[in-house]
Amino acid sequence: MARDLWQLKSMQAAPLSVKVALTKDRIREWVNEYGEDGVYVSFSGGKDSTVLLTIAREMFPSIKGVFVDTGLEYPEIRNFVRSCDNIEWLKPKLNFKQVIEKYGYPFISKEVSERVYFAQRYLTWLKSRNSIDRQTDRQTDRQTDRPCTV
């Protein structure tokens, strides 16, 4: 269910007991829809996912946690995850460096990603025209070889 800004702010201001009750309602909805064997909790080993997994298991003790080992986790987090019961440990086929090389670095949003993409294309185009001063990475006026002014 999509929430507008007002709904978000009112939920953030709600007492903890209300937030926990809403969380339990949402968990119950998922289990009713997909069954206890069809619901998993994404578990990073951090405080938020630990709280969510604890609440879910208070209601449905056999719910599985799923931990994705990206290779970037602190050793303490990995040790903590290993100490938890009923956690499925997944390891991606590509490590983080390979993902960046293949798909590029992840950005906050598609809008930011698109702007970076077009900025890179523009810089590549400028370099192909030899109008970028390699020493300063500033665009130069090709006729005078001076930095461009805005």
JOTA-V821310 format. One record per residue. PHI is phi as a letter, one per 30 degrees, with the letter a starting at -180 (999 if undefined). BURIAL is + if it has 16 or more other ideal C-beta (glycine too) atoms within 10 Angstrom, else -. Layout:
# JOTA-V821310
phi->PHI burial->BURIAL
phi->PHI burial->BURIAL
This chain:
# JOTA-V821310
phi->999 burial->-
phi->d burial->-
phi->b burial->-
phi->d burial->-
phi->e burial->-
phi->d burial->-
phi->d burial->-
phi->d burial->-
phi->d burial->-
phi->d burial->-
phi->d burial->-
phi->d burial->-
phi->d burial->-
phi->d burial->-
phi->d burial->-
phi->e burial->-
phi->d burial->-
phi->d burial->-
phi->d burial->-
phi->d burial->-
phi->d burial->-
phi->d burial->-
phi->d burial->-
phi->d burial->-
phi->d burial->-
phi->d burial->-
phi->d burial->+
phi->e burial->-
phi->e burial->-
phi->d burial->+
phi->d burial->+
phi->d burial->-
phi->d burial->-
phi->c burial->-
phi->i burial->-
phi->d burial->-
phi->d burial->-
phi->c burial->-
phi->c burial->+
phi->b burial->-
phi->c burial->+
phi->d burial->-
phi->b burial->+
phi->c burial->+
phi->j burial->+
phi->d burial->-
phi->d burial->-
phi->d burial->-
phi->d burial->+
phi->d burial->+
phi->d burial->-
phi->d burial->+
phi->d burial->+
phi->d burial->-
phi->d burial->+
phi->d burial->+
phi->d burial->+
phi->d burial->-
phi->d burial->-
phi->b burial->+
phi->e burial->-
phi->c burial->-
phi->d burial->+
phi->d burial->+
phi->c burial->+
phi->b burial->-
phi->c burial->+
phi->c burial->-
phi->d burial->-
phi->d burial->-
phi->i burial->-
phi->c burial->-
phi->d burial->+
phi->d burial->-
phi->e burial->-
phi->d burial->-
phi->d burial->-
phi->e burial->-
phi->d burial->-
phi->d burial->-
phi->d burial->+
phi->d burial->-
phi->d burial->-
phi->c burial->-
phi->d burial->-
phi->h burial->-
phi->c burial->+
phi->d burial->-
phi->c burial->-
phi->c burial->-
phi->b burial->-
phi->d burial->-
phi->d burial->-
phi->c burial->-
phi->d burial->-
phi->e burial->-
phi->d burial->-
phi->d burial->-
phi->d burial->-
phi->d burial->-
phi->d burial->-
phi->d burial->-
phi->c burial->-
phi->j burial->-
phi->d burial->-
phi->d burial->-
phi->c burial->-
phi->d burial->-
phi->a burial->-
phi->d burial->-
phi->d burial->-
phi->d burial->-
phi->e burial->-
phi->d burial->-
phi->d burial->-
phi->d burial->-
phi->e burial->-
phi->d burial->-
phi->d burial->-
phi->d burial->-
phi->d burial->-
phi->d burial->-
phi->d burial->-
phi->d burial->-
phi->d burial->-
phi->d burial->-
phi->d burial->-
phi->d burial->-
phi->c burial->-
phi->h burial->-
phi->c burial->-
phi->c burial->+
phi->d burial->-
phi->d burial->-
phi->d burial->-
phi->c burial->-
phi->h burial->-
phi->c burial->-
phi->d burial->-
phi->c burial->+
phi->d burial->-
phi->d burial->-
phi->d burial->-
phi->c burial->-
phi->i burial->-
phi->c burial->-
phi->e burial->-
phi->d burial->-
phi->c burial->-
phi->c burial->-
